Amino acid sequence: MGIKNRLERIAAAGVGVVALTAPAVIWVSPAHAAGIPAVCTFRTTNGNFLTAVDGGGHGTDGVRTTATTAGAFEQFTLVPAGDNIHFGFRTSNGHFLTAVGGGGRNTDAIHADATTLSTWEEFRSFSHPDTIQTIDGHFLTAVGGGGRTTDALHTDATAVGSWEVFQISCTH
């Protein structure tokens, strides 16, 4: 079941979440519009979670895919960029994930040390269910399906395979 269907079912149950509508558009729930941010976790195809090392603040290898449970370092706050298409992921200590160069890299691709939401920190909404796109349209890849401490993420995929699919869970 795609993220859109899961989020629609959660929303129907009365729990506020960020839900998806048409491709490349984020619909913001009433709770989010009222200033209550969505907090998301991203589980790889192997069952590991994306982790901002130390809660953020690191450049190269600042994001891992080895966690098997979601704690504070595995939670990212969804921050709209203001156009209902792009958004940032703020780490637990206030940094933003960065797709180095805007995407298209297979080494040193994701950092977690930006202090502001600028272009390289903007990601596109989930235009393909359960995927994340960089600002230049490449897909985020959990190398090997997850489970890595170094070179854990790439941003050079132009098509969706199993390593580009994440189980995305967002709550308020």
N, C-alpha and C positions, 0 to 999 in steps of 0.2 A: 504494500500500500504506500503510495507516495506521501510526502510531507503535507501536501495540500489537503488530502483526504484526512490524514490523522489530525491536523490542526482544526479542520472544519468540525470533526467529531468532538474534539476537546472543547471548542468554542460552543458547540451546541449543548454541551454539558454545563455551560456557564462558567468555565474557567477562562480567564482572559489570556490570550496568547497572540502573537503576531501570526496572522494567517496570510495565505497567498491567494491572489486572484489570477488575472491574466499573466502570461509570461512577462518577466522583467518588471513587474510592478509589485510593490509591497503594500498590503492593506494593513493599516494600523488599527488595532483593537481600541475600543473606548478607554480601557485602562491605560494603554500606551499614550493615547492622545491626551489623557488627563495628567500625563507626566510620570506615570509609573513605567519604568523601563522594562523591556523584555530581557530576560537572561537566558542564554542558550548554551547547550552543550552539543558537541559534535563527535559522534562515535564513528570510527572507521569500519570498513567492511570486515576486518578481523576482530572487531569488538573493543578496540582501544579508543581512548578519548584523546582529543587534542588537548595539550597542556601548555600554558604559558609558564615557562620555567621561572620559579620564584614569584609567580604572579605577574610577570612582565618585567620589562626593563632590559632585556637582552637582545642583542643583534643576531649574529650568526648562530644557528642552532638554538634560538630562543624559544622555539616551539617544538615539542616532542609529541610522539603518538604512542606512548608506552603505558599510560595509566589504564587501569582496569576498573576503576571506580571514579566517579565524578565528585571531586572536592572543589574547594574554592578556586584553585589554579586551573581547573577545567571549565570554569564558567566565564562566559563572555557576554557583556552587555551590548545589546544591539543599539547603535546610535545612528538615527537617520541623518543623512547628509542634506536633507531639505528638499529633495526632488521626487520622493517616493520611488526612486529607482536605485539609488546608491545608499550605502550605509557603511558604518565602521563597526569593528568588534573591539570593545574596550576590555582590557584584562582586569583581573581583580584588584590590581594596584593602580589602575588608572592609565596605563599605556594602551596604545592601539596596535593591532596587527598591521603589518605593512607587507604588501606584495612588492618586493624590490623591483624597481624599474617599471612598476605598473603591471607586472606579470610577464610570462614568456620565458621563465628561467628554470633550469634544472639543477642548479646549485645555488646555495645561499639565497633561496627564493623568498622565504618568509622571515621577518623580524618581528619582535614584540617590544620595541623600545621607543616608538613614536609618542610624543606628548600632545600632538594635535591631530585632528582629523583632516588630512590633506588628500590630494588626488591618489597617491599610492596606497593610502589607508582606506580607500573606498572600494567596496565590493558591490557587485550587482546582485539583485535579488535572485532567488532560486528559479531561474528561467527554465531549467530542467529539474524535475523533482529531485530533491535530496542532493543537489550540487551547489557549489559556491563558485562564482566567477570573479576574476580579477577585473579591474577597471578596463583592461584592454580585451576582455572577452575570453581569456584562457580559463581553464578549469583548475581548481585546486586539486592536487593529487596527494593522497597519503601513500607514500612510496612503500611498496610491498604490501599494501593493504593495512598498514599500521604496525606498531610495535617497534619503532625506531627512536633512538635518542639523538642521532646525528643525521643530517640530510633527510629529515623526516617528511618534508613537504616539498613538492615542486609546483610550479605554476605555468608549465609549458604545454599542457594537454589541450588539444583542439577538439577532441571528441570525448564522449563519456564512456569509460569502461568501469569495471568494478572498483578500482582504486580511486575513482573520482566521486563515488557515491558515499554519502555520510548519512547516518541516522541523526537527524537534527531534532532536538527537543528544546522548545522555548516556553518559558512561563513568566509570570509577573511576580 
